[in-house]
Amino acid sequence: MTNKEFLSDSHTGSRAVGVAQNIERRILDEGLSAGHRLGTKQSLRTQYDVAPATLNEALRLLSDRGLITVRPGVKGGIFVATPPALVRLGRKMLELSGDAVSVADCLVVRDTLEPRVVREAARFANAADIERLRATVDEMLQPDLAADAYMRANWKLHRDIAAIVPNQVLRHTYQSMLEFVESRLQRVAAVGERPLDTHTGALIHKQLVDAIAGRDEARLTRAIAAHFALMTPDGEAE
């Protein structure tokens, strides 16, 4: 599969995730060592046929995960970071059972970790983090937002919440579960015969971000419970 074929089925808003996943797979599958030069921003933009903003977002995701470093200057470029051991650990967890690893199993692990991820984010978030989370929630709150656009913003919000967490084992394990599920949910499915209620989902995610910003334990507990209810049989699928 070529790089362009890998990205051809991605929506514009999710291309950064696709590029990041493609680069991660290359590093892990080829066993690239720390310090290996992946290329320049220009060469990677050409290789993946994406806009500068898309590549920059992909590089930010990889940098947040400790997978790459960006060095300026004539001899600079994008390099494999030292060491990507936790990323390899998260990927290895997903490969233990090969194709037998199910979305449902990963959701169980993700949902178990999520309350801790949210509480750690509340503990360590700074003003810039909160501003970024609220900007994504604003996207989710747009009237008549299409279900696929809502889901892309939803995934981005959860990735950004996890990126705040300083505990690398918690962060990488959670992100691995999230990325596995996201990569396999190509279409938004309704729960039962009902359409996805994006407005209700957006409001609950707004409560979650407000609780993170407020750092109030009781408020966090309520927001986490409301968010979890989105994934129960009586709620909406996230």
ZAVOBA-876988 format. One line per 10 residues: number of its first residue (from 1); their letters; for each residue z, y negated, x of N, C-alpha, C. Coordinates in steps of 0.1 Angstrom, whole numbers, plus 2048, in hexadecimal, padded with zeros to 3 digits. Layout:
# ZAVOBA-876988
NUM	a	Z:Y:X:Z:Y:X:Z:Y:X; ...
END
This chain:
# ZAVOBA-876988
1	mtnkeflsds	800:80C:809:800:800:800:800:7F4:809; 7F7:7EA:806:7F7:7DE:80E:802:7D4:809; 804:7CA:811:80E:7C0:80D:80A:7B9:800; 7FE:7B6:7FF:7F9:7AF:7F3:7FA:7B8:7E7; 7F7:7C5:7E8:7F9:7CF:7DD:807:7D0:7D9; 810:7CF:7E3:81E:7D0:7E0:823:7C5:7D7; 81D:7B9:7D9:821:7AD:7D2:819:7AB:7C5; 80E:7B2:7C3:805:7AF:7B9:80B:7B0:7AB; 815:7B9:7A9:81B:7BB:79C:827:7B2:79A; 82A:7AA:7A4:836:7A1:7A2:832:794:79C
11	htgsravgva	83B:78F:794:83A:782:78E:83C:778:799; 837:76B:797:838:761:7A2:847:75F:7A5; 850:75E:79B:85E:75C:79D:865:767:7A5; 860:773:7A5:866:77E:7AC:860:781:7B9; 856:77A:7BD:84F:77D:7CA:858:77D:7D6; 861:773:7D6:86A:772:7E2:872:77F:7E3; 876:785:7D8:87E:791:7D9:875:79C:7DE; 868:79C:7D9:85F:7A7:7DE:85C:7A6:7ED; 85B:79A:7F2:858:798:800:864:79C:808; 870:798:803:87D:79C:80A:87E:7AB:80B
21	qnierrilde	87C:7B2:800:87D:7C0:7FF:873:7C7:808; 866:7C1:809:85C:7C7:811:860:7C6:820; 865:7BA:824:869:7B8:832:875:7C1:836; 87E:7C2:82C:88A:7CB:82E:885:7DA:831; 87C:7DE:828:877:7EC:82A:870:7EE:837; 869:7E4:83B:862:7E5:848:86C:7E7:854; 877:7DE:853:881:7DF:85E:888:7ED:85E; 88C:7F1:852:893:7FE:851:88A:80A:854; 87E:80A:84E:875:816:84F:870:817:85D; 86D:80C:864:868:80C:872:873:80D:87C
31	glsaghrlgt	880:80B:877:88B:80C:881:88B:800:88A; 887:7F4:886:885:7E9:88F:893:7E5:894; 894:7E3:8A1:8A1:7DF:8A7:8A4:7D1:8A7; 8B0:7CD:8A9:8B5:7BF:8A9:8AD:7B8:8B3; 8A8:7AC:8AF:8A0:7A3:8B8:891:7A5:8B7; 88D:7AF:8AF:87F:7B1:8AD:879:7A5:8A6; 86E:7A0:8AB:867:795:8A5:85E:799:899; 861:795:88D:859:798:882:84C:78F:880; 84D:784:886:842:77A:885:847:76C:883; 83E:763:880:841:755:87D:841:753:86E
41	kqslrtqydv	846:748:869:845:745:85B:836:745:857; 82E:73F:85F:81F:73E:85B:819:74C:85B; 81C:754:865:816:762:865:81B:76A:859; 828:769:855:82D:770:84A:828:76B:83D; 826:75E:83C:820:758:82F:812:75E:82E; 80A:75F:839:7FD:764:838:7FD:773:835; 806:77A:83B:807:789:839:80A:78D:82B; 813:785:824:818:788:817:811:780:80C; 808:776:811:800:76E:808:809:767:7FD; 813:75F:802:81C:758:7FA:81E:74A:7FE
51	apatlnealr	823:741:7F5:825:733:7F8:831:732:802; 831:726:809:83D:724:812:84A:725:80B; 84B:720:7FF:858:721:7F7:85C:72F:7F4; 852:737:7F1:855:745:7EE:85A:74C:7FB; 854:74A:806:858:751:813:866:74C:817; 868:73F:815:875:739:819:880:73F:811; 87E:742:804:888:748:7FC:88A:757:800; 87F:75E:804:881:76B:808:889:76C:815; 886:763:81E:88D:762:82B:89C:75F:829; 89F:756:81F:8AD:753:81C:8B4:760:817
61	llsdrglitv	8AD:767:80E:8B4:774:809:8B7:77D:814; 8AD:77F:81E:8AF:788:829:8BA:783:832; 8BA:776:835:8C4:770:83D:8D2:771:838; 8D3:76F:82A:8E0:770:824:8E5:77F:825; 8DC:788:826:8E0:796:827:8E2:79A:836; 8E1:791:83F:8E3:794:84D:8D8:79D:853; 8CC:79C:84D:8C1:7A5:852:8B8:79E:85C; 8B6:791:85A:8AD:78A:863:8B3:77D:868; 8AE:778:873:8B2:76B:878:8A5:763:87A; 8A6:756:878:89A:74D:879:89D:744:885
71	rpgvkggifv	894:744:88F:896:73C:89B:88B:732:89C; 88F:725:89E:885:71A:89F:87F:71A:8AE; 875:712:8AF:86F:710:8BC:862:717:8BF; 85C:715:8CA:850:71B:8CE:850:72A:8CE; 85B:72F:8D4:85D:73E:8D5:866:743:8C9; 867:73B:8BF:86F:73F:8B3:867:748:8A9; 86D:749:89E:867:752:893:871:759:88B; 86E:764:885:877:76C:87D:87A:778:885; 887:77B:887:88B:786:88F:895:78F:887; 895:79C:88B:89F:7A5:885:8AC:7A1:88A
81	atppalvrlg	8B6:7A1:881:8C4:79C:885:8CB:7A7:88B; 8D7:7A4:891:8E0:7AD:898:8ED:7AE:891; 8F2:7B9:88C:8EA:7C5:889:8E8:7C6:87A; 8DE:7CD:875:8DC:7CE:867:8E3:7DB:862; 8EE:7DF:867:8F4:7EC:864:8F8:7ED:855; 8FE:7E2:850:902:7E2:842:8F6:7E4:838; 8EB:7DD:83C:8DF:7DF:834:8DA:7ED:834; 8DB:7F3:840:8D7:801:841:8E0:80A:839; 8ED:807:839:8F7:80F:831:8F4:80E:822; 8F1:802:81D:8EE:800:80F:8E2:808:80B
91	rkmlelsgda	8D7:807:814:8CB:80E:811:8CD:81E:811; 8D5:822:81B:8D8:830:81C:8DF:836:810; 8E8:82E:80A:8EF:832:7FE:8E5:835:7F3; 8DA:82D:7F2:8D1:82F:7E8:8C7:83B:7EB; 8C6:83F:7F7:8BD:849:7FB:8C4:857:7FB; 8D1:858:7F9:8D8:864:7FA:8D2:86F:7F1; 8CE:86B:7E5:8C8:875:7DC:8BA:873:7D9; 8B3:86B:7E2:8A5:869:7E1:8A1:863:7D3; 897:868:7CD:893:863:7C0:89C:866:7B5; 8A6:86F:7B8:8B0:873:7AE:8BA:867:7AB
101	vsvadclvvr	8BA:85D:7B3:8C3:852:7B1:8BE:84B:7A4; 8C7:849:79A:8C2:843:78E:8C7:835:78C; 8C0:82D:784:8C4:820:781:8D2:820:77A; 8D4:82A:771:8E1:82A:76A:8EC:82C:774; 8EB:835:77E:8F5:837:788:8F8:82A:790; 8ED:823:794:8EF:817:79B:8F5:80C:793; 8F2:80C:786:8F9:802:77D:908:804:77C; 90C:811:77C:91A:814:77C:921:80E:788; 91B:810:794:921:80B:7A0:921:7FC:7A0; 915:7F6:79C:914:7E7:79C:91F:7E2:792
111	dtleprvvre	920:7E7:786:92A:7E2:77D:938:7E4:781; 93B:7EE:789:948:7F0:78F:94C:7E5:799; 942:7E2:7A1:944:7D8:7AC:943:7C9:7A7; 93C:7C7:79B:93A:7BA:797:946:7B1:795; 951:7B6:78E:95D:7AD:78D:962:7A8:79A; 962:7B1:7A4:967:7AD:7B1:95D:7A3:7B8; 950:7A5:7B6:946:79B:7BB:948:78E:7B5; 94A:78D:7A8:94C:780:7A1:958:779:7A6; 963:781:7A7:970:77B:7AB:96F:776:7BA; 968:77D:7C2:967:779:7D0:95E:76C:7D1
121	aarfanaadi	954:76C:7C8:94B:760:7C8:953:754:7C3; 95C:756:7B9:964:74B:7B4:96D:746:7BF; 972:74F:7C8:97B:74B:7D2:975:743:7DD; 968:747:7E0:962:741:7EC:956:737:7E9; 952:735:7DD:947:72D:7DA:94A:71E:7DD; 940:718:7E3:941:709:7E6:938:702:7DC; 938:6F4:7DD:931:6EC:7D3:922:6EF:7D3; 91C:6F2:7DF:90E:6F5:7DF:90B:702:7D8; 914:70C:7DA:912:719:7D3:912:717:7C4; 91C:710:7BF:91D:70E:7B0:911:706:7AB
131	erlratvdem	90C:6FD:7B2:900:6F5:7AE:8F4:6FF:7AD; 8F3:708:7B7:8E8:711:7B6:8E9:71B:7AA; 8F5:720:7A8:8F7:729:79C:8F4:722:78F; 8F9:715:78E:8F7:70E:781:8E8:70B:77F; 8E1:708:78A:8D2:706:789:8CB:712:783; 8CF:71E:787:8C9:72A:782:8CD:72C:773; 8D9:729:770:8DE:72B:762:8D6:721:759; 8D3:715:75E:8CB:70B:757:8BD:711:754; 8B8:718:75D:8AB:71F:75B:8AC:729:74F; 8B7:731:750:8B9:73B:745:8BB:735:738
141	lqpdlaaday	8C0:729:737:8C3:722:72A:8B7:71B:724; 8AC:71B:72B:8A0:714:726:89C:71A:718; 899:712:70E:895:717:701:888:71F:702; 888:729:6FA:87C:732:6F9:878:738:706; 881:73A:70F:87E:740:71C:87A:74F:71A; 86F:752:720:86A:760:71F:873:76A:725; 874:776:720:87D:780:724:87C:783:733; 86F:784:738:86E:787:746:873:77C:74F; 870:76F:74B:875:764:753:885:764:753; 88A:767:747:899:768:746:89E:772:750
151	mranwklhrd	898:77E:750:89D:788:759:89C:785:768; 891:77E:76C:890:77A:779:89B:770:77D; 89E:767:774:8A9:75D:777:8B6:765:777; 8B8:76E:76E:8C4:776:76E:8C7:77D:77B; 8BC:784:780:8BE:78B:78D:8C1:782:798; 8BA:776:798:8BD:76C:7A3:8CB:767:7A2; 8D0:765:796:8DE:761:795:8E8:76B:79B; 8E6:777:798:8EF:781:79D:8EE:783:7AD; 8E1:782:7B2:8E0:782:7C0:8E7:776:7C7; 8E6:76B:7C1:8EC:75F:7C7:8FC:75F:7C6
161	iaaivpnqvl	901:765:7BB:90F:767:7BA:914:770:7C5; 90D:77B:7C7:910:785:7D2:90F:77F:7DF; 906:776:7E2:904:770:7EF:910:768:7F3; 918:763:7EA:924:75B:7ED:92F:764:7F3; 92F:770:7F0:93A:779:7F4:93A:77C:803; 945:779:80A:945:77B:819:947:789:81D; 94D:791:814:94F:79F:817:941:7A6:818; 93D:7AA:824:92F:7AF:825:92D:7BC:81F; 937:7C5:820:936:7D2:81A:934:7D1:80B; 93D:7C9:804:93C:7C7:7F6:92F:7C1:7F2
171	rhtyqsmlef	92B:7B6:7FA:91F:7AF:7F6:912:7B8:7F8; 911:7BF:803:905:7C7:805:905:7D3:7FC; 910:7D9:7F9:910:7E4:7F0:90C:7E0:7E2; 911:7D5:7DD:90E:7CF:7D0:8FF:7CC:7CF; 8FA:7C5:7DA:8EC:7C0:7DA:8E3:7CC:7DB; 8E7:7D7:7E1:8DE:7E3:7E2:8DD:7E9:7D4; 8E8:7E9:7CC:8E7:7EE:7BF:8DE:7E5:7B6; 8E0:7D8:7B8:8D9:7CF:7B0:8CA:7CF:7B3; 8C6:7D0:7BF:8B8:7D0:7C3:8B2:7DE:7BF; 8B9:7E9:7C0:8B3:7F5:7BB:8B0:7F5:7AC
181	vesrlqrvaa	8B9:7F0:7A4:8B7:7EF:796:8AB:7E5:793; 8AC:7DA:79A:8A1:7D0:797:893:7D5:79A; 892:7DC:7A5:885:7E1:7AA:880:7EC:7A0; 888:7F2:798:884:7FC:78F:883:7F8:780; 887:7EC:77D:886:7E7:76F:87A:7DD:76F; 86F:7E3:76D:862:7DB:76D:860:7D3:761; 866:7D8:756:864:7D1:749:871:7D0:742; 873:7C5:73A:87F:7C3:732:87E:7CB:725; 888:7D4:723:888:7DC:717:892:7D7:70E; 88F:7D8:701:899:7D4:6F7:8A3:7DE:6F5
191	vgerpldtht	8AF:7DA:6F0:8B9:7E4:6ED:8B8:7E8:6DE; 8B5:7F5:6DC:8B3:7F9:6CE:8A6:7F3:6CA; 8A6:7EC:6BE:89A:7E6:6B9:89B:7D7:6BA; 8A5:7D2:6C1:8A7:7C3:6C1:8A1:7BE:6CE; 89C:7B1:6CD:896:7AB:6D9:8A2:7A6:6E2; 89F:7A3:6EE:8A9:79E:6F8:8AD:791:6F3; 8BA:78F:6F2:8C0:782:6EE:8C3:77A:6FA; 8B8:773:6FF:8BA:76C:70C:8C3:760:70B; 8C4:759:6FF:8CD:74E:6FD:8DC:752:6FF; 8DF:75D:6F8:8ED:761:6F9:8F0:766:707
201	galihkqlvd	8E7:76D:70D:8E9:771:71B:8EB:765:724; 8E3:75B:723:8E4:74F:72B:8F1:748:729; 8F6:747:71D:903:741:71B:90E:749:721; 90D:756:721:918:75E:727:917:75D:737; 90B:75C:73C:90A:759:74A:90F:74B:74E; 90D:742:745:912:734:748:922:735:748; 928:73C:73F:936:73E:73F:93B:744:74C; 933:74E:751:936:755:75E:936:74B:769; 92C:743:76A:92B:739:775:936:72E:774; 939:72A:767:943:720:765:951:726:76A
211	aiagrdearl	953:732:767:95F:739:76B:960:73A:77A; 955:73D:781:955:73D:790:958:72F:795; 952:725:78F:955:717:794:963:713:791; 969:718:786:977:714:782:981:71B:78A; 97E:727:78F:988:730:797:995:732:78F; 993:734:782:99F:737:779:99E:746:776; 9A9:74E:779:9A8:75C:778:9A6:761:769; 9AE:75A:760:9AC:75E:752:99E:75B:74D; 998:750:751:98B:74D:74D:981:757:753; 983:75A:760:97A:764:766:97B:771:75F
221	traiaahfal	987:776:75B:988:783:754:980:783:747; 981:778:740:97A:777:733:96B:777:735; 967:76F:740:958:76E:742:953:77C:747; 95A:783:74F:956:790:754:955:79A:749; 95E:799:740:95E:7A2:734:952:79F:72B; 950:792:729:944:78F:720:937:793:727; 936:791:734:92A:795:73B:928:7A5:73A; 933:7AC:73C:932:7BB:73B:92D:7BF:72D; 932:7B8:723:92E:7BB:715:91F:7BA:713; 918:7B2:71B:909:7B2:71A:903:7BF:71C
231	mtpdgeae	909:7C8:723:903:7D4:727:909:7E0:71F; 911:7DE:715:916:7E8:70C:90C:7EB:701; 90D:7F6:6FA:903:7F9:6EF:903:7EE:6E4; 90E:7E7:6E3:90F:7DD:6D8:90A:7CF:6DD; 907:7CE:6EA:903:7C2:6F0:8F5:7C2:6F4; 8F1:7B8:6FC:8E3:7B7:700:8E2:7BD:70E; 8D7:7C3:711:8D5:7C8:71F:8D2:7BD:728; 8D9:7BD:734:8D7:7B3:73E:8CB:7B5:746
END
